[in-house]
């Protein structure tokens, strides 16, 4: 169906994860709606992006494309050791 193709791109630059979704519906610009009614199966995407991303926006590409992008700052968590488990037989086994 025309206008349903899209491309998802993820990449990290420095400490930022950038997420891009490009589609061929440049005539339909996204906007943040109020929360979707209970039971609705759509209408929450940009509400979630707006709440979770540090920044987001729309870049117009060659007609008819547009790219909706979001950036999230990656905070280092450090590595955590994995606890070791000893495998011992249980007395009741």
MMTF fields as JSON, N, C-alpha, C and O atoms, coordinates in Angstrom:
{
  "mmtfVersion": "1.0.0",
  "mmtfProducer": "UNKNOWN",
  "numBonds": 371,
  "numAtoms": 372,
  "numGroups": 93,
  "numChains": 1,
  "numModels": 1,
  "chainsPerModel": [1],
  "groupsPerChain": [93],
  "chainIdList": ["A"],
  "bondAtomList": [4, 2, 8, 6, 12, 10, 16, 14, 20, 18, 24, 22, 28, 26, 32, 30, 36, 34, 40, 38, 44, 42, 48, 46, 52, 50, 56, 54, 60, 58, 64, 62, 68, 66, 72, 70, 76, 74, 80, 78, 84, 82, 88, 86, 92, 90, 96, 94, 100, 98, 104, 102, 108, 106, 112, 110, 116, 114, 120, 118, 124, 122, 128, 126, 132, 130, 136, 134, 140, 138, 144, 142, 148, 146, 152, 150, 156, 154, 160, 158, 164, 162, 168, 166, 172, 170, 176, 174, 180, 178, 184, 182, 188, 186, 192, 190, 196, 194, 200, 198, 204, 202, 208, 206, 212, 210, 216, 214, 220, 218, 224, 222, 228, 226, 232, 230, 236, 234, 240, 238, 244, 242, 248, 246, 252, 250, 256, 254, 260, 258, 264, 262, 268, 266, 272, 270, 276, 274, 280, 278, 284, 282, 288, 286, 292, 290, 296, 294, 300, 298, 304, 302, 308, 306, 312, 310, 316, 314, 320, 318, 324, 322, 328, 326, 332, 330, 336, 334, 340, 338, 344, 342, 348, 346, 352, 350, 356, 354, 360, 358, 364, 362, 368, 366],
  "bondOrderList": [1, 1, 1, 1, 1, 1, 1, 1, 1, 1, 1, 1, 1, 1, 1, 1, 1, 1, 1, 1, 1, 1, 1, 1, 1, 1, 1, 1, 1, 1, 1, 1, 1, 1, 1, 1, 1, 1, 1, 1, 1, 1, 1, 1, 1, 1, 1, 1, 1, 1, 1, 1, 1, 1, 1, 1, 1, 1, 1, 1, 1, 1, 1, 1, 1, 1, 1, 1, 1, 1, 1, 1, 1, 1, 1, 1, 1, 1, 1, 1, 1, 1, 1, 1, 1, 1, 1, 1, 1, 1, 1, 1],
  "groupList": [{"groupName": "UNK", "atomNameList": ["N", "CA", "C", "O"], "elementList": ["N", "C", "C", "O"], "formalChargeList": [0, 0, 0, 0], "bondAtomList": [1, 0, 2, 1, 3, 2], "bondOrderList": [1, 1, 2], "singleLetterCode": "X", "chemCompType": "L-PEPTIDE LINKING"}],
  "groupTypeList": [0, 0, 0, 0, 0, 0, 0, 0, 0, 0, 0, 0, 0, 0, 0, 0, 0, 0, 0, 0, 0, 0, 0, 0, 0, 0, 0, 0, 0, 0, 0, 0, 0, 0, 0, 0, 0, 0, 0, 0, 0, 0, 0, 0, 0, 0, 0, 0, 0, 0, 0, 0, 0, 0, 0, 0, 0, 0, 0, 0, 0, 0, 0, 0, 0, 0, 0, 0, 0, 0, 0, 0, 0, 0, 0, 0, 0, 0, 0, 0, 0, 0, 0, 0, 0, 0, 0, 0, 0, 0, 0, 0, 0],
  "groupIdList": [1, 2, 3, 4, 5, 6, 7, 8, 9, 10, 11, 12, 13, 14, 15, 16, 17, 18, 19, 20, 21, 22, 23, 24, 25, 26, 27, 28, 29, 30, 31, 32, 33, 34, 35, 36, 37, 38, 39, 40, 41, 42, 43, 44, 45, 46, 47, 48, 49, 50, 51, 52, 53, 54, 55, 56, 57, 58, 59, 60, 61, 62, 63, 64, 65, 66, 67, 68, 69, 70, 71, 72, 73, 74, 75, 76, 77, 78, 79, 80, 81, 82, 83, 84, 85, 86, 87, 88, 89, 90, 91, 92, 93],
  "secStructList": [7, 6, 6, 7, 7, 3, 3, 3, 3, 3, 3, 3, 3, 6, 6, 3, 3, 3, 3, 3, 3, 3, 3, 1, 7, 6, 6, 1, 7, 7, 7, 7, 7, 1, 7, 7, 7, 6, 6, 7, 1, 1, 1, 7, 2, 2, 2, 2, 2, 2, 2, 2, 7, 1, 3, 3, 3, 3, 3, 3, 7, 1, 6, 6, 7, 3, 3, 3, 3, 3, 3, 3, 3, 7, 7, 7, 7, 7, 7, 7, 7, 7, 7, 7, 7, 7, 7, 7, 7, 7, 6, 6, 7],
  "xCoordList": [0.845, 0.0, 0.895, 1.804, 0.683, 1.52, 1.507, 0.47, 2.679, 2.779, 2.982, 3.016, 3.117, 3.289, 4.727, 5.03, 5.617, 7.015, 7.683, 7.368, 8.613, 9.357, 10.739, 10.988, 11.632, 12.98, 13.258, 13.021, 13.76, 14.14, 15.654, 16.307, 16.221, 17.666, 17.978, 17.376, 18.92, 19.387, 20.894, 21.585, 21.41, 22.847, 23.218, 22.427, 24.46, 24.969, 26.122, 27.035, 26.065, 27.161, 27.486, 26.649, 28.72, 29.085, 28.198, 28.12, 27.535, 26.653, 25.189, 24.34, 24.873, 23.488, 23.035, 23.697, 21.901, 21.245, 20.262, 19.418, 20.367, 19.436, 18.606, 19.132, 17.308, 16.345, 15.656, 15.142, 15.647, 15.002, 14.019, 14.325, 12.846, 11.855, 11.523, 10.971, 11.867, 11.634, 10.498, 10.476, 9.556, 8.471, 8.217, 8.84, 7.312, 7.015, 5.729, 5.038, 5.409, 4.215, 4.625, 4.235, 5.411, 5.857, 4.728, 4.904, 3.56, 2.398, 1.713, 0.87, 2.059, 1.445, 2.489, 3.312, 2.447, 3.405, 2.869, 1.686, 3.742, 3.288, 3.08, 3.661, 2.254, 2.039, 1.656, 1.128, 1.929, 1.609, 0.14, -0.325, -0.581, -1.997, -2.136, -1.22, -3.261, -3.567, -3.662, -3.699, -3.7, -3.766, -4.94, -6.03, -4.684, -5.731, -6.802, -6.517, -8.027, -9.099, -8.8, -8.119, -9.305, -9.132, -9.61, -10.659, -8.826, -9.197, -8.715, -8.789, -8.215, -7.732, -6.435, -5.612, -6.258, -5.072, -3.971, -2.9, -4.194, -3.164, -3.322, -4.247, -2.395, -2.503, -1.619, -1.75, -0.715, 0.15, 1.618, 2.421, 1.986, 3.397, 4.163, 5.137, 3.748, 4.504, 4.331, 5.189, 3.264, 3.097, 4.202, 4.794, 4.472, 5.557, 6.922, 7.782, 7.12, 8.392, 8.647, 9.758, 7.652, 7.782, 8.126, 8.893, 7.57, 7.822, 9.196, 9.814, 9.686, 10.905, 12.164, 13.263, 12.025, 13.204, 13.67, 12.879, 14.963, 15.508, 15.162, 14.931, 15.131, 14.753, 14.172, 14.504, 13.302, 12.787, 12.32, 12.106, 12.166, 11.712, 11.448, 11.431, 11.244, 10.938, 11.887, 12.08, 12.482, 13.342, 12.669, 12.292, 12.522, 11.922, 13.0, 14.09, 12.697, 13.652, 13.232, 12.334, 13.881, 13.429, 11.966, 11.578, 11.177, 9.753, 9.597, 10.27, 8.772, 7.743, 8.136, 7.248, 9.413, 9.835, 9.866, 9.981, 9.754, 10.028, 10.657, 10.454, 11.418, 12.041, 11.678, 11.947, 11.077, 10.837, 12.01, 12.311, 12.67, 13.842, 13.672, 12.942, 14.366, 14.378, 15.779, 16.452, 16.208, 17.522, 17.377, 16.625, 18.126, 18.125, 19.572, 20.425, 19.848, 21.19, 21.414, 20.604, 22.539, 22.882, 23.721, 24.755, 23.267, 24.006, 24.765, 24.172, 26.065, 26.83, 26.347, 26.137, 26.18, 25.736, 26.872, 26.748, 27.965, 29.062, 28.72, 27.57, 29.708, 29.432, 29.225, 29.864, 28.33, 28.052, 28.449, 28.136, 29.131, 29.485, 28.238, 27.277, 28.274, 27.169, 27.42, 28.478, 26.457, 26.681, 26.811, 26.085, 27.751, 27.924, 26.959, 26.621, 26.537, 25.643, 26.353, 26.844, 26.392, 26.987, 25.863, 24.77, 26.165, 25.177, 25.452, 26.386, 24.659, 24.793, 23.501, 22.419, 23.618, 22.435, 21.662, 22.242, 20.359, 19.515, 19.378, 19.306, 19.343, 19.248, 17.996, 18.008, 16.909, 15.674, 15.553, 14.533, 16.571, 16.487, 16.885, 16.867],
  "yCoordList": [-1.169, 0.0, 1.238, 1.314, 2.198, 3.384, 4.15, 4.287, 4.641, 5.43, 4.617, 5.177, 3.311, 2.464, 2.0, 1.354, 2.304, 1.92, 2.826, 4.012, 2.255, 3.063, 2.458, 1.301, 3.262, 2.81, 3.219, 4.366, 2.285, 2.542, 2.558, 1.62, 3.623, 3.741, 4.053, 4.945, 3.315, 3.554, 3.72, 2.925, 4.736, 4.848, 5.658, 6.444, 5.437, 6.123, 7.006, 6.567, 8.262, 9.206, 9.802, 10.45, 9.571, 10.047, 9.377, 8.149, 10.163, 9.62, 9.752, 9.822, 9.788, 9.982, 8.871, 8.576, 8.263, 7.312, 8.102, 8.819, 7.974, 8.653, 7.589, 6.614, 7.802, 6.896, 7.688, 8.78, 7.139, 7.81, 6.863, 5.694, 7.376, 6.63, 7.493, 8.585, 6.984, 7.706, 7.021, 5.796, 7.81, 7.241, 8.11, 9.157, 7.666, 8.366, 9.162, 9.358, 9.618, 10.441, 11.827, 12.254, 12.519, 13.857, 14.848, 15.908, 14.513, 15.394, 15.275, 16.106, 14.261, 14.066, 14.312, 13.444, 15.498, 15.827, 15.379, 15.548, 14.812, 14.314, 15.447, 16.524, 15.188, 16.127, 15.318, 14.211, 15.888, 15.212, 15.434, 16.57, 14.341, 14.409, 14.181, 13.68, 14.544, 14.177, 12.659, 12.001, 12.114, 10.657, 10.085, 10.656, 8.948, 8.274, 7.748, 7.434, 7.654, 7.119, 5.68, 4.949, 5.285, 3.904, 2.947, 3.149, 1.912, 0.908, 1.219, 0.357, 2.449, 2.794, 2.034, 1.857, 1.592, 0.829, 1.693, 1.177, 2.98, 3.858, 5.236, 5.481, 6.136, 7.501, 7.842, 8.919, 6.937, 7.197, 7.366, 7.728, 7.121, 7.08, 8.336, 8.255, 9.481, 10.695, 11.158, 11.871, 10.778, 11.07, 10.357, 10.933, 9.1, 8.348, 8.924, 9.078, 9.239, 9.825, 11.125, 11.353, 11.969, 13.25, 13.065, 13.847, 12.049, 11.798, 11.178, 11.462, 10.338, 9.578, 10.162, 9.95, 10.886, 11.401, 12.717, 13.471, 12.966, 14.253, 15.341, 16.493, 14.966, 15.882, 15.054, 13.88, 15.679, 15.016, 16.069, 17.227, 15.648, 16.579, 15.873, 14.644, 16.673, 16.161, 16.81, 18.026, 16.003, 16.516, 16.177, 15.03, 17.177, 16.959, 16.449, 17.016, 15.386, 14.812, 15.119, 15.928, 14.471, 14.655, 14.213, 13.189, 14.978, 14.671, 13.238, 12.853, 12.457, 12.766, 12.355, 12.104, 12.276, 11.704, 12.703, 13.915, 12.117, 12.849, 11.86, 10.65, 12.398, 11.581, 12.151, 13.319, 11.342, 11.706, 11.132, 9.943, 11.978, 11.543, 11.846, 12.755, 11.06, 11.273, 10.974, 10.078, 11.726, 11.507, 11.277, 11.962, 10.285, 9.93, 9.928, 9.284, 10.641, 10.649, 9.331, 8.9, 8.705, 7.432, 7.73, 8.394, 7.236, 7.437, 6.165, 5.087, 6.272, 5.054, 4.415, 5.095, 3.132, 2.417, 1.624, 1.132, 1.499, 0.678, -0.789, -1.152, -1.606, -3.036, -3.597, -3.179, -4.537, -5.19, -6.643, -7.297, -7.156, -8.58, -9.451, -9.114, -10.548, -11.501, -12.422, -13.047, -12.51, -13.386, -14.83, -15.294, -15.534, -16.934, -17.777, -17.453, -18.847, -19.779, -21.115, -21.654, -21.622, -22.964, -23.981, -23.832, -24.987, -26.033, -27.169, -27.947, -27.253, -28.331, -29.124, -28.58, -30.369, -31.216, -30.92, -30.764, -30.848, -30.669, -32.004, -33.056, -31.955, -33.226, -34.029, -35.256, -33.351, -34.087, -34.51, -35.077, -34.246, -34.574, -35.988, -36.415],
  "zCoordList": [0.0, 0.0, 0.0, 0.826, -0.876, -0.935, 0.39, 1.039, 0.768, 1.986, 3.248, 4.344, 3.116, 4.301, 4.484, 5.487, 3.555, 3.694, 4.714, 4.807, 5.483, 6.433, 6.652, 6.313, 7.226, 7.556, 8.994, 9.373, 9.796, 11.179, 11.246, 10.79, 11.815, 11.961, 13.416, 14.013, 13.98, 15.345, 15.301, 14.664, 15.965, 16.084, 17.315, 17.835, 17.765, 18.943, 18.512, 17.814, 18.939, 18.711, 20.072, 20.701, 20.515, 21.847, 22.874, 22.923, 23.687, 24.701, 24.347, 25.236, 23.036, 22.615, 21.671, 20.676, 22.0, 21.104, 20.267, 20.804, 18.946, 18.035, 17.331, 16.795, 17.347, 16.724, 15.618, 15.858, 14.417, 13.285, 12.616, 12.38, 12.317, 11.536, 10.328, 10.46, 9.148, 7.895, 7.158, 7.039, 6.664, 5.867, 4.646, 4.468, 3.828, 2.581, 2.676, 1.677, 3.868, 4.058, 4.547, 5.634, 3.735, 4.08, 4.232, 4.832, 3.69, 3.794, 5.151, 5.489, 5.926, 7.242, 8.325, 8.618, 8.912, 9.958, 11.313, 11.609, 12.128, 13.427, 14.424, 14.292, 15.407, 16.502, 17.733, 17.63, 18.886, 20.14, 20.446, 20.531, 20.61, 20.973, 22.467, 23.121, 22.985, 24.363, 24.413, 23.373, 25.589, 25.748, 24.958, 24.921, 24.333, 23.555, 24.501, 25.657, 24.01, 24.862, 25.275, 24.555, 26.422, 26.873, 25.79, 25.178, 25.569, 24.581, 23.176, 22.3, 22.933, 21.59, 21.316, 22.214, 20.087, 19.717, 19.135, 18.815, 18.989, 18.445, 19.074, 19.848, 18.724, 19.19, 20.365, 20.948, 20.726, 21.873, 21.502, 22.362, 20.278, 19.891, 20.276, 21.024, 19.787, 20.079, 21.514, 22.035, 22.152, 23.568, 24.353, 25.266, 23.989, 24.616, 24.256, 25.123, 22.984, 22.555, 23.299, 23.778, 23.401, 24.077, 25.552, 26.113, 26.172, 27.586, 27.837, 28.863, 26.924, 27.168, 26.537, 27.051, 25.443, 24.734, 25.361, 25.926, 25.244, 25.682, 24.674, 25.043, 23.402, 22.312, 21.18, 21.015, 20.408, 19.213, 18.233, 18.592, 16.987, 15.973, 14.659, 14.583, 13.63, 12.293, 11.309, 11.332, 10.443, 9.371, 8.051, 7.811, 7.204, 5.888, 4.948, 4.875, 4.234, 3.302, 1.884, 1.652, 0.94, -0.439, -0.541, 0.023, -1.249, -1.397, -1.876, -2.833, -1.28, -0.286, 1.127, 1.942, 1.457, 2.738, 3.886, 3.703, 5.097, 6.324, 7.3, 7.201, 8.235, 9.262, 10.622, 10.902, 11.455, 12.843, 13.626, 13.522, 14.409, 15.143, 16.63, 17.025, 17.427, 18.876, 19.37, 18.861, 20.358, 20.959, 22.454, 23.148, 22.923, 24.339, 24.807, 24.196, 25.883, 26.444, 27.169, 27.99, 26.84, 27.457, 28.689, 28.611, 29.805, 31.048, 31.371, 31.414, 31.598, 31.903, 33.205, 34.21, 33.163, 34.347, 34.97, 36.092, 34.255, 34.758, 34.608, 34.362, 34.756, 34.644, 36.045, 37.01, 36.121, 37.387, 37.273, 36.278, 38.275, 38.208, 38.305, 38.997, 37.618, 37.659, 38.844, 38.932, 39.752, 40.912, 40.466, 39.587, 41.087, 40.727, 41.543, 42.681, 40.937, 41.621, 41.712, 40.72, 42.899, 43.011, 42.847, 43.393, 42.097, 41.852, 42.816, 42.627, 43.814, 44.772, 44.803, 44.584, 45.068, 45.122, 46.394, 47.468, 46.259, 47.433, 48.156, 47.522, 49.474, 50.211, 49.892, 49.992, 49.506, 49.231, 47.782, 47.391, 46.976, 45.549, 45.266, 44.111]
}
